Amino acid sequence: MKVPQYIYGSNEELQRYFALLVQSMQGSLSDNGWTVPQLTTPQVTIITNGTIFPYFDPVMPMFTLWGNTTIGKLQFITIPAVPGVSNATIETITSA
């Protein structure tokens, strides 16, 4: 989740900052805690190729976790992408 940054300003700007912060948190929290982002296989391919995906930074850090809605499994990055050099390595979590 990208947390908005507050730059010192007026009370009105502070109120807008907290409104944006609450909105961001409501999109990432549920009654059961943090929610895992849900991505499709094409979106995962974009992330693991080190290209920009609109909701995330271009390079996802190691152990970034998401639910792949195409295959119905959790996945995570074990080796981050190096833009222009190598793709990320992902692991799919399967039940035993």
MMTF fields as JSON, N, C-alpha, C and O atoms, coordinates in Angstrom:
{
  "mmtfVersion": "1.0.0",
  "mmtfProducer": "UNKNOWN",
  "numBonds": 383,
  "numAtoms": 384,
  "numGroups": 96,
  "numChains": 1,
  "numModels": 1,
  "chainsPerModel": [1],
  "groupsPerChain": [96],
  "chainIdList": ["A"],
  "bondAtomList": [4, 2, 8, 6, 12, 10, 16, 14, 20, 18, 24, 22, 28, 26, 32, 30, 36, 34, 40, 38, 44, 42, 48, 46, 52, 50, 56, 54, 60, 58, 64, 62, 68, 66, 72, 70, 76, 74, 80, 78, 84, 82, 88, 86, 92, 90, 96, 94, 100, 98, 104, 102, 108, 106, 112, 110, 116, 114, 120, 118, 124, 122, 128, 126, 132, 130, 136, 134, 140, 138, 144, 142, 148, 146, 152, 150, 156, 154, 160, 158, 164, 162, 168, 166, 172, 170, 176, 174, 180, 178, 184, 182, 188, 186, 192, 190, 196, 194, 200, 198, 204, 202, 208, 206, 212, 210, 216, 214, 220, 218, 224, 222, 228, 226, 232, 230, 236, 234, 240, 238, 244, 242, 248, 246, 252, 250, 256, 254, 260, 258, 264, 262, 268, 266, 272, 270, 276, 274, 280, 278, 284, 282, 288, 286, 292, 290, 296, 294, 300, 298, 304, 302, 308, 306, 312, 310, 316, 314, 320, 318, 324, 322, 328, 326, 332, 330, 336, 334, 340, 338, 344, 342, 348, 346, 352, 350, 356, 354, 360, 358, 364, 362, 368, 366, 372, 370, 376, 374, 380, 378],
  "bondOrderList": [1, 1, 1, 1, 1, 1, 1, 1, 1, 1, 1, 1, 1, 1, 1, 1, 1, 1, 1, 1, 1, 1, 1, 1, 1, 1, 1, 1, 1, 1, 1, 1, 1, 1, 1, 1, 1, 1, 1, 1, 1, 1, 1, 1, 1, 1, 1, 1, 1, 1, 1, 1, 1, 1, 1, 1, 1, 1, 1, 1, 1, 1, 1, 1, 1, 1, 1, 1, 1, 1, 1, 1, 1, 1, 1, 1, 1, 1, 1, 1, 1, 1, 1, 1, 1, 1, 1, 1, 1, 1, 1, 1, 1, 1, 1],
  "groupList": [{"groupName": "MET", "atomNameList": ["N", "CA", "C", "O"], "elementList": ["N", "C", "C", "O"], "formalChargeList": [0, 0, 0, 0], "bondAtomList": [1, 0, 2, 1, 3, 2], "bondOrderList": [1, 1, 2], "singleLetterCode": "M", "chemCompType": "L-PEPTIDE LINKING"}, {"groupName": "LYS", "atomNameList": ["N", "CA", "C", "O"], "elementList": ["N", "C", "C", "O"], "formalChargeList": [0, 0, 0, 0], "bondAtomList": [1, 0, 2, 1, 3, 2], "bondOrderList": [1, 1, 2], "singleLetterCode": "K", "chemCompType": "L-PEPTIDE LINKING"}, {"groupName": "VAL", "atomNameList": ["N", "CA", "C", "O"], "elementList": ["N", "C", "C", "O"], "formalChargeList": [0, 0, 0, 0], "bondAtomList": [1, 0, 2, 1, 3, 2], "bondOrderList": [1, 1, 2], "singleLetterCode": "V", "chemCompType": "L-PEPTIDE LINKING"}, {"groupName": "PRO", "atomNameList": ["N", "CA", "C", "O"], "elementList": ["N", "C", "C", "O"], "formalChargeList": [0, 0, 0, 0], "bondAtomList": [1, 0, 2, 1, 3, 2], "bondOrderList": [1, 1, 2], "singleLetterCode": "P", "chemCompType": "L-PEPTIDE LINKING"}, {"groupName": "GLN", "atomNameList": ["N", "CA", "C", "O"], "elementList": ["N", "C", "C", "O"], "formalChargeList": [0, 0, 0, 0], "bondAtomList": [1, 0, 2, 1, 3, 2], "bondOrderList": [1, 1, 2], "singleLetterCode": "Q", "chemCompType": "L-PEPTIDE LINKING"}, {"groupName": "TYR", "atomNameList": ["N", "CA", "C", "O"], "elementList": ["N", "C", "C", "O"], "formalChargeList": [0, 0, 0, 0], "bondAtomList": [1, 0, 2, 1, 3, 2], "bondOrderList": [1, 1, 2], "singleLetterCode": "Y", "chemCompType": "L-PEPTIDE LINKING"}, {"groupName": "ILE", "atomNameList": ["N", "CA", "C", "O"], "elementList": ["N", "C", "C", "O"], "formalChargeList": [0, 0, 0, 0], "bondAtomList": [1, 0, 2, 1, 3, 2], "bondOrderList": [1, 1, 2], "singleLetterCode": "I", "chemCompType": "L-PEPTIDE LINKING"}, {"groupName": "GLY", "atomNameList": ["N", "CA", "C", "O"], "elementList": ["N", "C", "C", "O"], "formalChargeList": [0, 0, 0, 0], "bondAtomList": [1, 0, 2, 1, 3, 2], "bondOrderList": [1, 1, 2], "singleLetterCode": "G", "chemCompType": "PEPTIDE LINKING"}, {"groupName": "SER", "atomNameList": ["N", "CA", "C", "O"], "elementList": ["N", "C", "C", "O"], "formalChargeList": [0, 0, 0, 0], "bondAtomList": [1, 0, 2, 1, 3, 2], "bondOrderList": [1, 1, 2], "singleLetterCode": "S", "chemCompType": "L-PEPTIDE LINKING"}, {"groupName": "ASN", "atomNameList": ["N", "CA", "C", "O"], "elementList": ["N", "C", "C", "O"], "formalChargeList": [0, 0, 0, 0], "bondAtomList": [1, 0, 2, 1, 3, 2], "bondOrderList": [1, 1, 2], "singleLetterCode": "N", "chemCompType": "L-PEPTIDE LINKING"}, {"groupName": "GLU", "atomNameList": ["N", "CA", "C", "O"], "elementList": ["N", "C", "C", "O"], "formalChargeList": [0, 0, 0, 0], "bondAtomList": [1, 0, 2, 1, 3, 2], "bondOrderList": [1, 1, 2], "singleLetterCode": "E", "chemCompType": "L-PEPTIDE LINKING"}, {"groupName": "LEU", "atomNameList": ["N", "CA", "C", "O"], "elementList": ["N", "C", "C", "O"], "formalChargeList": [0, 0, 0, 0], "bondAtomList": [1, 0, 2, 1, 3, 2], "bondOrderList": [1, 1, 2], "singleLetterCode": "L", "chemCompType": "L-PEPTIDE LINKING"}, {"groupName": "ARG", "atomNameList": ["N", "CA", "C", "O"], "elementList": ["N", "C", "C", "O"], "formalChargeList": [0, 0, 0, 0], "bondAtomList": [1, 0, 2, 1, 3, 2], "bondOrderList": [1, 1, 2], "singleLetterCode": "R", "chemCompType": "L-PEPTIDE LINKING"}, {"groupName": "PHE", "atomNameList": ["N", "CA", "C", "O"], "elementList": ["N", "C", "C", "O"], "formalChargeList": [0, 0, 0, 0], "bondAtomList": [1, 0, 2, 1, 3, 2], "bondOrderList": [1, 1, 2], "singleLetterCode": "F", "chemCompType": "L-PEPTIDE LINKING"}, {"groupName": "ALA", "atomNameList": ["N", "CA", "C", "O"], "elementList": ["N", "C", "C", "O"], "formalChargeList": [0, 0, 0, 0], "bondAtomList": [1, 0, 2, 1, 3, 2], "bondOrderList": [1, 1, 2], "singleLetterCode": "A", "chemCompType": "L-PEPTIDE LINKING"}, {"groupName": "ASP", "atomNameList": ["N", "CA", "C", "O"], "elementList": ["N", "C", "C", "O"], "formalChargeList": [0, 0, 0, 0], "bondAtomList": [1, 0, 2, 1, 3, 2], "bondOrderList": [1, 1, 2], "singleLetterCode": "D", "chemCompType": "L-PEPTIDE LINKING"}, {"groupName": "TRP", "atomNameList": ["N", "CA", "C", "O"], "elementList": ["N", "C", "C", "O"], "formalChargeList": [0, 0, 0, 0], "bondAtomList": [1, 0, 2, 1, 3, 2], "bondOrderList": [1, 1, 2], "singleLetterCode": "W", "chemCompType": "L-PEPTIDE LINKING"}, {"groupName": "THR", "atomNameList": ["N", "CA", "C", "O"], "elementList": ["N", "C", "C", "O"], "formalChargeList": [0, 0, 0, 0], "bondAtomList": [1, 0, 2, 1, 3, 2], "bondOrderList": [1, 1, 2], "singleLetterCode": "T", "chemCompType": "L-PEPTIDE LINKING"}],
  "groupTypeList": [0, 1, 2, 3, 4, 5, 6, 5, 7, 8, 9, 10, 10, 11, 4, 12, 5, 13, 14, 11, 11, 2, 4, 8, 0, 4, 7, 8, 11, 8, 15, 9, 7, 16, 17, 2, 3, 4, 11, 17, 17, 3, 4, 2, 17, 6, 6, 17, 9, 7, 17, 6, 13, 3, 5, 13, 15, 3, 2, 0, 3, 0, 13, 17, 11, 16, 7, 9, 17, 17, 6, 7, 1, 11, 4, 13, 6, 17, 6, 3, 14, 2, 3, 7, 2, 8, 9, 14, 17, 6, 10, 17, 6, 17, 8, 14],
  "groupIdList": [1, 2, 3, 4, 5, 6, 7, 8, 9, 10, 11, 12, 13, 14, 15, 16, 17, 18, 19, 20, 21, 22, 23, 24, 25, 26, 27, 28, 29, 30, 31, 32, 33, 34, 35, 36, 37, 38, 39, 40, 41, 42, 43, 44, 45, 46, 47, 48, 49, 50, 51, 52, 53, 54, 55, 56, 57, 58, 59, 60, 61, 62, 63, 64, 65, 66, 67, 68, 69, 70, 71, 72, 73, 74, 75, 76, 77, 78, 79, 80, 81, 82, 83, 84, 85, 86, 87, 88, 89, 90, 91, 92, 93, 94, 95, 96],
  "secStructList": [7, 7, 7, 7, 7, 7, 7, 1, 7, 7, 2, 2, 2, 2, 2, 2, 2, 2, 2, 2, 2, 2, 2, 2, 2, 2, 2, 2, 3, 3, 6, 6, 3, 3, 7, 7, 7, 3, 3, 7, 2, 2, 2, 2, 2, 2, 2, 2, 6, 6, 7, 7, 5, 6, 6, 5, 7, 1, 1, 7, 7, 6, 6, 7, 3, 3, 3, 3, 6, 6, 6, 6, 3, 3, 3, 3, 3, 3, 3, 7, 7, 5, 6, 6, 6, 5, 7, 7, 3, 3, 3, 3, 3, 7, 7, 7],
  "xCoordList": [0.85, 0.0, 0.892, 1.841, 0.602, 1.318, 0.636, -0.502, 1.31, 0.757, 1.038, 2.189, 0.02, 0.256, 1.145, 1.056, 1.993, 2.884, 2.295, 1.722, 2.445, 1.941, 3.081, 4.115, 2.883, 3.84, 3.188, 2.044, 3.92, 3.383, 2.65, 3.145, 1.475, 0.68, -0.447, -0.318, -1.534, -2.662, -3.487, -3.288, -4.42, -5.326, -6.17, -6.483, -6.543, -7.338, -6.525, -7.068, -5.24, -4.384, -4.211, -4.165, -4.114, -3.992, -5.26, -5.173, -6.418, -7.673, -7.741, -8.2, -7.29, -7.275, -6.316, -6.601, -5.164, -4.193, -4.804, -4.705, -5.437, -6.023, -7.182, -7.381, -7.948, -9.024, -8.432, -8.97, -7.329, -6.671, -6.051, -6.113, -5.457, -4.867, -5.942, -5.744, -7.058, -8.154, -8.687, -8.957, -8.838, -9.313, -8.342, -8.775, -7.043, -6.042, -6.107, -6.031, -6.245, -6.307, -7.584, -7.556, -8.697, -9.945, -9.866, -10.53, -9.065, -8.894, -7.969, -7.941, -7.204, -6.234, -6.559, -5.91, -7.537, -7.908, -9.324, -10.176, -9.559, -10.906, -11.182, -10.351, -12.332, -12.642, -11.669, -11.519, -11.009, -10.076, -8.621, -7.73, -8.351, -6.971, -6.596, -7.454, -5.296, -4.802, -5.319, -5.398, -5.66, -6.096, -4.933, -4.095, -4.895, -3.863, -4.328, -5.464, -3.472, -3.879, -4.242, -3.657, -5.206, -5.633, -5.227, -5.592, -4.465, -3.981, -4.3, -4.454, -4.399, -4.569, -3.194, -2.205, -3.122, -1.842, -1.198, 0.012, -1.949, -1.299, -0.698, 0.364, -1.376, -0.835, 0.439, 1.394, 0.45, 1.642, 2.796, 3.935, 2.516, 3.556, 4.182, 5.4, 3.37, 3.889, 4.814, 5.892, 4.399, 5.214, 6.523, 7.585, 6.459, 7.663, 8.622, 9.792, 8.145, 9.036, 9.726, 10.529, 9.419, 10.066, 9.514, 10.134, 8.348, 7.74, 6.753, 6.351, 6.378, 5.524, 4.091, 3.498, 3.552, 2.139, 1.5, 2.078, 0.344, -0.188, -0.33, -0.315, -0.468, -0.722, 0.507, 0.439, 1.619, 2.794, 4.031, 4.049, 5.066, 6.348, 6.87, 6.462, 7.767, 8.265, 8.98, 8.876, 9.699, 10.411, 9.756, 9.788, 9.162, 8.52, 9.567, 10.366, 9.587, 10.605, 10.376, 9.288, 11.438, 11.364, 10.259, 10.078, 9.536, 8.437, 7.165, 6.291, 7.039, 5.771, 4.761, 5.05, 3.585, 2.59, 1.324, 0.916, 0.702, -0.579, -1.345, -0.769, -2.627, -3.458, -3.657, -4.135, -3.297, -3.483, -4.898, -5.195, -5.761, -7.171, -7.382, -8.409, -6.436, -6.561, -6.396, -7.138, -5.411, -5.148, -5.665, -5.637, -6.14, -6.688, -5.647, -5.935, -4.438, -3.355, -2.654, -2.695, -2.009, -1.141, 0.211, 0.7, 0.815, 2.146, 2.969, 2.424, 4.302, 5.175, 6.484, 6.859, 7.175, 8.443, 9.58, 9.688, 10.432, 11.6, 12.871, 13.789, 12.932, 14.056, 13.464, 12.792, 13.701, 13.116, 13.651, 14.746, 12.87, 13.3, 14.392, 14.429, 15.274, 16.269, 15.954, 16.233, 15.37, 14.927, 16.039, 17.154, 15.706, 16.645, 17.67, 18.487, 17.632, 18.623, 17.955, 18.263, 17.039, 16.408, 14.995, 14.666, 14.183, 12.819, 12.841, 13.811, 11.767, 11.629, 11.346, 10.862, 11.655, 11.312, 10.156, 10.204, 9.105, 7.95, 7.743, 8.088, 7.175, 6.796, 5.29, 4.704, 4.674, 3.24, 3.063, 3.678, 2.221, 1.976, 0.896, -0.226, 1.236, 0.272, 0.065, 0.952, -1.091, -1.363, -0.663, -0.445, -0.324, 0.405, -0.521, -0.074],
  "yCoordList": [-1.171, 0.0, 1.228, 1.311, 2.151, 3.407, 4.341, 4.754, 4.671, 5.56, 6.992, 7.335, 7.833, 9.22, 9.929, 9.678, 10.806, 11.558, 12.928, 13.557, 13.379, 14.699, 15.699, 15.508, 16.75, 17.851, 18.971, 19.34, 19.519, 20.511, 21.613, 22.141, 21.947, 22.995, 23.429, 23.358, 23.872, 24.387, 23.252, 22.08, 23.63, 22.641, 21.975, 20.789, 22.726, 22.164, 21.094, 20.049, 21.343, 20.356, 19.13, 18.007, 19.335, 18.22, 17.362, 16.134, 17.985, 17.243, 16.43, 15.288, 17.007, 16.272, 15.094, 14.018, 15.306, 14.222, 13.05, 11.902, 13.343, 12.261, 11.595, 10.389, 12.342, 11.731, 10.765, 9.676, 11.146, 10.27, 9.063, 7.949, 9.277, 8.178, 7.167, 5.963, 7.634, 6.743, 5.983, 4.785, 6.666, 6.012, 4.91, 3.826, 5.175, 4.17, 2.974, 1.828, 3.236, 2.152, 1.334, 0.114, 1.984, 1.252, 0.299, -0.737, 0.636, -0.237, -1.408, -2.369, -1.34, -2.389, -3.16, -4.164, -2.717, -3.374, -3.912, -3.354, -5.001, -5.543, -5.779, -5.453, -6.337, -6.652, -7.689, -7.815, -8.429, -9.477, -9.043, -9.875, -7.775, -7.292, -6.892, -6.531, -6.96, -6.58, -7.549, -8.754, -7.028, -7.881, -8.095, -7.212, -9.247, -9.582, -9.062, -9.322, -8.331, -7.846, -9.003, -10.082, -8.771, -9.792, -9.356, -8.273, -10.218, -9.936, -11.096, -12.232, -10.81, -11.866, -12.293, -11.602, -13.414, -13.876, -12.839, -12.635, -12.169, -11.135, -9.995, -9.473, -9.611, -8.573, -9.057, -8.295, -10.318, -10.906, -10.914, -10.636, -11.226, -11.243, -9.865, -9.749, -8.83, -7.464, -7.166, -6.6, -7.542, -7.286, -8.063, -7.507, -9.324, -10.154, -9.846, -10.227, -9.159, -8.735, -7.416, -6.92, -6.853, -5.613, -4.378, -3.316, -4.505, -3.351, -2.705, -3.305, -1.496, -0.732, -1.238, -1.383, -1.5, -1.845, -0.654, -0.15, -0.191, 1.077, 1.197, 2.315, 0.083, 0.203, -0.062, 0.06, -0.418, -0.79, -0.118, 0.308, -0.024, 0.458, -0.511, -1.673, -0.056, -0.938, -2.187, -3.253, -2.071, -3.233, -3.65, -2.91, -4.835, -5.339, -6.014, -6.797, -5.735, -6.326, -7.818, -8.352, -8.462, -9.882, -10.126, -9.328, -11.207, -11.651, -10.829, -10.889, -10.059, -9.417, -10.531, -11.466, -10.43, -11.496, -10.994, -9.851, -11.849, -11.526, -12.816, -13.904, -12.683, -13.812, -13.756, -12.749, -14.829, -14.887, -15.393, -16.567, -14.507, -14.869, -15.79, -16.464, -15.829, -16.708, -18.166, -19.029, -18.448, -19.837, -20.166, -21.325, -19.147, -19.377, -19.786, -20.592, -19.239, -19.578, -18.315, -17.284, -18.399, -17.324, -17.448, -18.554, -16.306, -16.283, -15.212, -14.274, -15.362, -14.331, -14.299, -15.269, -13.164, -12.982, -13.477, -13.092, -14.342, -14.823, -14.096, -13.938, -13.654, -12.851, -11.684, -11.904, -10.43, -9.278, -9.121, -9.584, -8.466, -8.159, -7.102, -6.251, -7.174, -6.13, -5.557, -6.197, -4.346, -3.793, -3.814, -3.349, -4.36, -4.431, -5.55, -5.735, -6.311, -7.371, -8.734, -9.666, -8.85, -10.142, -9.971, -8.954, -10.964, -10.995, -11.466, -12.074, -11.182, -11.669, -13.17, -13.713, -13.812, -15.219, -15.282, -14.68, -16.017, -16.145, -17.595, -18.514, -17.774, -19.1, -19.103, -18.098, -20.221, -20.4, -21.277, -22.338, -20.831, -21.573, -22.617, -22.275, -23.862, -24.934, -25.676, -25.697, -26.278, -27.017, -28.377, -28.934, -28.885, -30.154, -31.33, -32.477],
  "zCoordList": [0.0, 0.0, 0.0, 0.78, -0.842, -0.855, 0.136, -0.085, 1.208, 2.224, 1.806, 1.537, 1.745, 1.357, 2.367, 3.569, 1.879, 2.755, 3.017, 2.127, 4.248, 4.618, 4.58, 5.221, 3.836, 3.815, 4.598, 4.331, 5.575, 6.486, 5.735, 4.739, 6.223, 5.595, 6.517, 7.739, 5.945, 6.715, 7.312, 6.993, 8.188, 8.775, 7.701, 7.805, 6.67, 5.58, 4.84, 4.479, 4.615, 3.965, 4.84, 4.338, 6.148, 7.086, 7.055, 7.085, 6.997, 6.915, 5.621, 5.636, 4.503, 3.239, 3.309, 2.783, 3.971, 4.124, 4.886, 4.453, 6.024, 6.817, 6.089, 6.239, 5.308, 4.513, 3.5, 3.301, 2.852, 1.886, 2.578, 2.059, 3.741, 4.508, 4.909, 4.748, 5.421, 5.818, 4.604, 4.693, 3.483, 2.269, 1.838, 1.446, 1.905, 1.541, 2.477, 2.034, 3.76, 4.74, 4.593, 4.756, 4.289, 4.113, 2.927, 2.922, 1.927, 0.783, 1.058, 0.289, 2.154, 2.463, 3.735, 4.03, 4.478, 5.73, 5.641, 4.951, 6.348, 6.46, 7.94, 8.788, 8.25, 9.649, 10.21, 11.425, 9.317, 9.743, 9.66, 9.836, 9.399, 9.316, 7.907, 7.101, 7.612, 6.292, 5.235, 5.472, 4.096, 2.993, 2.023, 1.838, 1.421, 0.442, -0.916, -1.313, -1.637, -2.955, -3.874, -3.79, -4.746, -5.692, -7.094, -7.552, -7.771, -9.114, -10.038, -9.59, -11.317, -12.314, -12.823, -12.579, -13.52, -14.067, -14.992, -14.896, -15.887, -16.706, -15.869, -16.207, -14.78, -13.906, -13.206, -13.055, -12.782, -12.153, -13.146, -12.773, -14.391, -15.428, -15.58, -15.721, -15.553, -15.651, -14.474, -14.659, -13.266, -12.073, -12.129, -11.849, -12.481, -12.446, -13.586, -13.526, -14.631, -15.7, -15.372, -16.163, -14.218, -13.806, -14.495, -14.451, -15.138, -15.784, -14.822, -13.825, -15.131, -14.215, -14.257, -15.325, -13.089, -12.931, -12.22, -11.257, -12.65, -12.142, -10.632, -10.115, -9.897, -8.462, -7.605, -6.382, -8.216, -7.45, -8.007, -9.161, -7.185, -7.668, -8.72, -8.739, -9.599, -10.652, -10.125, -10.732, -9.013, -8.477, -7.175, -6.191, -7.168, -5.961, -5.096, -5.608, -3.794, -2.923, -2.667, -2.883, -2.201, -1.872, -0.843, 0.076, -0.993, -0.135, -0.289, 0.576, -1.378, -1.679, -1.953, -2.699, -1.351, -1.4, -2.074, -1.866, -2.883, -3.49, -3.751, -3.754, -3.966, -4.369, -5.87, -6.393, -6.576, -8.022, -8.287, -8.068, -8.755, -8.944, -10.138, -10.22, -11.057, -12.228, -11.831, -12.301, -10.953, -10.56, -9.165, -8.751, -8.433, -7.098, -6.069, -5.184, -6.174, -5.246, -4.773, -5.445, -3.609, -3.134, -3.814, -4.045, -4.135, -4.719, -4.022, -3.44, -4.087, -3.541, -4.312, -4.971, -4.217, -4.912, -4.026, -2.862, -4.595, -3.854, -4.275, -3.471, -5.524, -6.011, -6.793, -7.801, -6.347, -7.033, -8.452, -8.77, -9.291, -10.655, -10.62, -9.732, -11.596, -11.81, -13.189, -14.203, -13.235, -14.511, -15.565, -15.328, -16.72, -17.821, -17.711, -18.613, -16.591, -16.384, -16.231, -16.974, -15.266, -15.019, -14.479, -13.868, -14.71, -14.18, -12.742, -12.29, -12.028, -10.652, -10.677, -11.67, -9.578, -9.39, -8.417, -7.345, -8.793, -7.903, -7.52, -8.262, -6.351, -5.857, -5.671, -5.268, -5.963, -5.743, -4.517, -4.409, -3.596, -2.37, -2.65, -3.025, -2.469, -2.671, -1.364, -0.511, -1.204, 0.026, -0.041, -1.117, 1.126, 1.185, 1.031, 1.058]
}
